[in-house]
Amino acid sequence: MNQNVRVTNNEAERRYEIALNGQRVGLAEYQPEGDTLILTHTEVAEGHEGEGLASQLVQAALDDARARGLRVVPVCRFVAAYIQRHPEYADLVREEELG
């Protein structure tokens, strides 16, 4: 990750936030459900698309879920596509969500 990029888990708002040079430029919303995070929506601020920030955000969220022993349900299409492109995260997906 770029040293000017920081991802934090804003549990009160139920979202991971990514900041670039101290300014929030994206978020990944989730709903906690027991030992599972349902990842519902990912967005990056206009003007920052194509910079890889959404991928960094999702990677950090998935790494955090793994570290916390959580499973994930990728409702968000971007998260689902990210997991397909990075099969090292496939084990995090709740089995009943696999097709």
N, C-alpha and C positions, 0 to 999 in steps of 0.2 A: 504494500500500500504506500502511496505517496505520503511523505511525512507531513504534508499540509492537510491530509484527510483524516478525519476521526469519525468513527462509528460508535454510537452509544445506544443503550437500551433504555428508552424512556418508558418505564413500566407503568407510570401513572397514566400515560396517554396510549399505552399498548401499541408502541411502535418503536422500531429501530430508526435512528436518525443519523444521517451522514452530513458532516460539516466540512466545508472546504475553506481553509483560511479563516476559521471561526464563524462562518455563515452557514446556516442549515440550507442544504441544497437538495435534499431528498429524504424520503422516508419509506419504510416498509411496515405496513400495519399488520397486526396479528390479533387473534383471539386465543387466550389460553383456555385449554380444556383438559383438566387433569394433568397427565404427563405429556401433553401434546400442544404444539403451537400450530394454529391454523393461520397460515400466511395468506392474507386476503387481498392485499393491494400494495403495489410498489410504484413510486413516482419519483422523478427527478425534475427539478425546476427548469423551466424554459431557459434555453441558452446553455444548458449543461448536458443536453442529450449527446450521446456519442462519445462521451469522455471516459466511459467505463465505470462511472460512479455507481450505477445501479448494480452492476456485477459485484463491485467491492462491498456494497451494502448487503446484498443477498449472501455473499460468502461469509461475511461477518456474522449475520443472523444465523446461518446454518452452523457455523463453528461454535457459536454461543449455545445453540440448541444441543449440539453434540456434547459440549463441555458440561452442560446441565443435565444430561441424560434424558433429554426430551426427544419425542418423535415429532414429525412435521406432516402437515397436510397442505400441499401447495395448491391452494385455490387460485392464487394469482398466476396468470399465464406466464409472466416473466419468470417467476420462481420455478414453475414447472419446467420451462424450457432450459433454465440454468441447470437444474438437476439432471436433465437429459444430456446436456453437454458436459457435465461433470459427474460421471457415474460414481465417483468416490463419495458422493452424498446420498446415493440411492438407498443406502441402508437406514437413513433417517426417516424415510417415508413410511408412514403407517401401512402395514401389509394390506389392509382392506382397501387402501387407496390405489394400490398397484393394479394395472389393467391386464 
